[in-house]
């Protein structure tokens, strides 16, 4: 290398290297010196005691206090609101400041059931009133309602199956109650 462009791989003063074995040339080691962001870090030691929620055997992660035992709670799918926290399969989140959302992925179809068609054909042969059986309608609801909650830097989503056309209204009433508690 020339004098104008010092060797960036030496650890000597101002990037000046020397002959091999001299200070500054042999001190260089390839790769990062210490573990930094992105490199595996050692796991912290497990706590000696971890409180549980209401004796149910579910552990509470550090940083969030345990829910009061007598507190009223409710559940939306696998999201449970108990006391001042939200309990999900991925861990607990604080209730205060939580953001709740619901998306309706259900649909309701209305069709004439097969037995009504059979009755209409049979009674049409005997009297014209058999056509009134074609007015029978059957409503079927399929799909699900997605409920998401974000709090304390964490996010969880769950799916609630839609059993009838009023399932979304029930979920929204529960969600509005959760939003009121999150204030």
Secondary structure as the mmCIF struct_conf table of DSSP 4:
data_model
#
loop_
_struct_conf.conf_type_id
_struct_conf.id
_struct_conf.beg_label_comp_id
_struct_conf.beg_label_asym_id
_struct_conf.beg_label_seq_id
_struct_conf.end_label_comp_id
_struct_conf.end_label_asym_id
_struct_conf.end_label_seq_id
BEND BEND1 UNK A 3 UNK A 5
TURN_TY1_P TURN_TY1_P1 UNK A 8 UNK A 9
BEND BEND2 UNK A 12 UNK A 12
HELX_RH_3T_P HELX_RH_3T_P1 UNK A 13 UNK A 15
BEND BEND3 UNK A 19 UNK A 19
TURN_TY1_P TURN_TY1_P2 UNK A 20 UNK A 21
BEND BEND4 UNK A 22 UNK A 22
TURN_TY1_P TURN_TY1_P3 UNK A 23 UNK A 27
BEND BEND5 UNK A 30 UNK A 31
BEND BEND6 UNK A 33 UNK A 34
TURN_TY1_P TURN_TY1_P4 UNK A 37 UNK A 38
BEND BEND7 UNK A 39 UNK A 39
HELX_LH_PP_P HELX_LH_PP_P1 UNK A 42 UNK A 47
BEND BEND8 UNK A 48 UNK A 48
STRN STRN1 UNK A 52 UNK A 52
BEND BEND9 UNK A 53 UNK A 53
TURN_TY1_P TURN_TY1_P5 UNK A 54 UNK A 55
BEND BEND10 UNK A 56 UNK A 57
HELX_LH_PP_P HELX_LH_PP_P2 UNK A 58 UNK A 58
STRN STRN2 UNK A 59 UNK A 59
HELX_LH_PP_P HELX_LH_PP_P3 UNK A 60 UNK A 61
TURN_TY1_P TURN_TY1_P6 UNK A 62 UNK A 63
BEND BEND11 UNK A 64 UNK A 64
HELX_LH_PP_P HELX_LH_PP_P4 UNK A 65 UNK A 68
TURN_TY1_P TURN_TY1_P7 UNK A 69 UNK A 70
STRN STRN3 UNK A 73 UNK A 76
TURN_TY1_P TURN_TY1_P8 UNK A 77 UNK A 78
STRN STRN4 UNK A 79 UNK A 82
TURN_TY1_P TURN_TY1_P9 UNK A 83 UNK A 84
STRN STRN5 UNK A 85 UNK A 88
TURN_TY1_P TURN_TY1_P10 UNK A 89 UNK A 90
STRN STRN6 UNK A 91 UNK A 94
BEND BEND12 UNK A 95 UNK A 95
TURN_TY1_P TURN_TY1_P11 UNK A 96 UNK A 97
STRN STRN7 UNK A 99 UNK A 111
HELX_RH_AL_P HELX_RH_AL_P1 UNK A 114 UNK A 126
HELX_RH_3T_P HELX_RH_3T_P2 UNK A 128 UNK A 135
STRN STRN8 UNK A 138 UNK A 151
TURN_TY1_P TURN_TY1_P12 UNK A 152 UNK A 153
STRN STRN9 UNK A 154 UNK A 161
BEND BEND13 UNK A 164 UNK A 164
TURN_TY1_P TURN_TY1_P13 UNK A 165 UNK A 166
HELX_RH_AL_P HELX_RH_AL_P2 UNK A 167 UNK A 181
TURN_TY1_P TURN_TY1_P14 UNK A 182 UNK A 182
#
